[in-house]
Amino acid sequence: MIKDLDTVVLTEDLPEHGLKRGDLGTVVLIHAAAGYEIEFMTLDGQTLTVVSLFPHQVRPVRRREIAQARAVA
């Protein structure tokens, strides 16, 4: 179950937002009508975007996963 302030993993590319499958975001709001507001940030704390997503577009972080860095435009 995904909760407020959980870190989640994007399950599909969102090129219109410069996001790629596997990017990590933080849940900032859970919508009553099934969905989430997710904030995506750089590793130095700059917000890239806040996006409304459906449940199938994100998943919880799983055990034994490792984060990976990539540059954004």
SULFENHU-V484853 format. One record per residue. N is the residue number from 1. RES is the residue in one small letter. PSI is psi in degrees with one decimal (* if undefined). D_FIRST is the distance of its C-alpha to the first C-alpha in Angstrom with 1 decimal. Layout:
BEGIN
n=N res=RES psi=PSI d_first=D_FIRST
n=N res=RES psi=PSI d_first=D_FIRST
END
This chain:
BEGIN
n=1 res=m psi=129.7 d_first=0.0
n=2 res=i psi=133.8 d_first=3.8
n=3 res=k psi=167.7 d_first=6.5
n=4 res=d psi=138.8 d_first=10.2
n=5 res=l psi=5.7 d_first=12.1
n=6 res=d psi=147.3 d_first=9.7
n=7 res=t psi=132.4 d_first=11.7
n=8 res=v psi=163.9 d_first=10.8
n=9 res=v psi=130.3 d_first=13.3
n=10 res=l psi=133.4 d_first=15.3
n=11 res=t psi=-1.7 d_first=15.8
n=12 res=e psi=154.6 d_first=19.2
n=13 res=d psi=143.3 d_first=22.2
n=14 res=l psi=75.8 d_first=22.8
n=15 res=p psi=-29.0 d_first=26.6
n=16 res=e psi=-17.4 d_first=27.3
n=17 res=h psi=3.1 d_first=25.2
n=18 res=g psi=24.0 d_first=26.4
n=19 res=l psi=148.8 d_first=23.0
n=20 res=k psi=152.3 d_first=22.5
n=21 res=r psi=132.6 d_first=19.9
n=22 res=g psi=-14.8 d_first=18.4
n=23 res=d psi=147.9 d_first=18.9
n=24 res=l psi=140.6 d_first=16.5
n=25 res=g psi=171.6 d_first=15.5
n=26 res=t psi=132.3 d_first=14.0
n=27 res=v psi=119.6 d_first=11.9
n=28 res=v psi=-13.5 d_first=14.7
n=29 res=l psi=138.3 d_first=13.9
n=30 res=i psi=122.7 d_first=11.4
n=31 res=h psi=141.0 d_first=13.8
n=32 res=a psi=-30.1 d_first=14.2
n=33 res=a psi=41.2 d_first=15.4
n=34 res=a psi=86.6 d_first=12.3
n=35 res=g psi=175.8 d_first=12.4
n=36 res=y psi=151.4 d_first=12.3
n=37 res=e psi=123.0 d_first=15.2
n=38 res=i psi=130.4 d_first=15.1
n=39 res=e psi=129.5 d_first=18.0
n=40 res=f psi=128.7 d_first=19.6
n=41 res=m psi=157.2 d_first=22.2
n=42 res=t psi=166.5 d_first=24.9
n=43 res=l psi=-20.0 d_first=25.0
n=44 res=d psi=9.9 d_first=27.7
n=45 res=g psi=7.0 d_first=25.6
n=46 res=q psi=125.6 d_first=26.9
n=47 res=t psi=127.0 d_first=24.6
n=48 res=l psi=-48.2 d_first=25.0
n=49 res=t psi=158.0 d_first=23.2
n=50 res=v psi=124.6 d_first=20.5
n=51 res=v psi=140.0 d_first=19.2
n=52 res=s psi=124.9 d_first=17.5
n=53 res=l psi=152.6 d_first=15.4
n=54 res=f psi=158.6 d_first=13.9
n=55 res=p psi=-33.4 d_first=10.5
n=56 res=h psi=-10.2 d_first=12.7
n=57 res=q psi=-8.3 d_first=14.2
n=58 res=v psi=160.0 d_first=11.5
n=59 res=r psi=159.5 d_first=9.2
n=60 res=p psi=157.1 d_first=7.7
n=61 res=v psi=138.1 d_first=10.8
n=62 res=r psi=161.4 d_first=11.9
n=63 res=r psi=145.8 d_first=14.4
n=64 res=r psi=34.7 d_first=18.0
n=65 res=e psi=153.9 d_first=17.6
n=66 res=i psi=141.3 d_first=20.2
n=67 res=a psi=153.7 d_first=20.6
n=68 res=q psi=139.3 d_first=23.7
n=69 res=a psi=147.4 d_first=25.8
n=70 res=r psi=150.1 d_first=27.6
n=71 res=a psi=146.2 d_first=29.9
n=72 res=v psi=151.9 d_first=29.3
n=73 res=a psi=* d_first=32.2
END
